[in-house]
Structure formats: C-alpha cells, structure tokens
Amino acid sequence: MARLLLIEDDLTIRTPLLRALRERGHAVAAASTAMTGLRDALDDRPDLVVLDLGLPDLDGRELLRMLRAVSAVPVIVATARDDETEIVRVLDAGADDYVVKPFTAAQLDARIRAVLRRGAGSAPDDPALVVGGLRVDPRSRQVTLDGEAVELTPREFDLLHHLAGRPGQVVTKRELLAEVWRVPYGGADKTVDVHLSWLRRKLGENAQAPRYLHTVRGVGVRLEAPGSAG
C-alpha cells in the first residue's frame, strides 16, 4: 500500500479518483490548493504526489519547483496540457512522470506503481557503478568523485546512472530522453544538453575540457574514465 497525496482542485475529478485509488489499496489524502498541498507534502511525507497543474492559487509547475527545493518525493503530474514542449518543461522542473487528462484510474495506478518501483531503486544486490574515480551507488542514490560527495538532483543522478551503466559506449539523446525522461524524441534534445552541462559542472569539467563526459557531435554522449581510449 502506498501513501499518496492528490493535489487537485476539481471536485468532479478529485472525488472519484480518491475513491478509485483507495479501492486499489492506496492510502490517499487530498488537497485542493497548491499551498495546502505543499504543507501536506512536507508534514505528512507521502510516498508519492499526484499533482494537477491548474490550481487556483499557484500554477502547479511553480509548486513543483518549490517542492523540489525541499523534497525528493516522487511526483506524477496530471495535466490537460498535452503539448510536448510543456511536458518536457514539467519533467525538467522535477516531475517523475506525467499523465494527460482525461485518464482512467487504472492508467494512473499503473504509472504510480512504475514510479514507485523506480524510486525504490535497485535490488539489494545491485552494485555500485565505478568508472575511474567516479562511483554511482543506485541503492543510496549517492555519487562520489575521487572520494568526495557530489550533490545531484534526482534527474541528474538518473542521467549519470544511465551513462555509468554503459561506460565507453556512445548513448544517443533519443535513448536518454526515452529512458531517463520517459518522453518521445522530437526536438527536445536541448533538455539533454542542459542537464549534461549541469552535470559536467558538478563533476568539475566542461565540454571544451571533458574528463568523463564526452560529446559525440550529432550523436550523443559517452562516459569513460580519464585516460581511457575514446
């Protein structure tokens, strides 16, 4: 059973969704405004938040940014906005997944279970990934570089973990968007570029003087230990 927080102001959506999710075995609380939802998320520490974007007091994307500043709780955005650019913005703001209205309770429940499986992380015997002086631990979701902790956002960690699992291989932007962002490829490769830039900065390098992250122009990126054959 998961403890869920549903932040949704539309009573005609909130009431049946609460009932349907509870029937599926979840413990669900609800909030109808952004600020109430933020307070409940921080006070009650749910396992996952389902967030509507069209809230009366604050746009849901702004609430997502506020929540991400203080919590790593998984968030599924429920939105009527089906434009791919908007969806990518929402994912960049820190959402773990999105579902476009109208949707069924069964569809949302499947996404909830998928996000919680990913967030629960890895099996107990899933080993840390080591590439040169870089260590990526999927169990604790911690990264160290030459023994020093590297603070990453959840999305930056997922990006680095995906690359570290394929050392020396060129990983395309299409693959990264599909596997890390869970969105189809289609003009959104700037999202990957921006996150790679942030990741490089935290690893103490840049595109002009790479150590671990090597751009393959027009294709993707390769992660390898310094001094390895490219």
VENTA-V353396 format. One record per helix or strand of 3 or more residues. SS is the DSSP state (@ for helix, = for strand). FROM is the first residue (numbers start at 1). TO is the last residue. If there is no record, write none. Layout:
<<SS:FROM:TO> <SS:FROM:TO>>
//
This chain:
<<=:3:7> <@:11:23> <=:27:31> <@:34:44> <=:48:52> <@:60:70> <=:74:79> <@:84:92> <=:97:100> <@:105:120> <=:129:131> <=:134:137> <=:142:145> <=:148:150> <@:154:164> <=:170:172> <@:173:181> <@:189:202> <=:213:216> <=:220:223>>
//
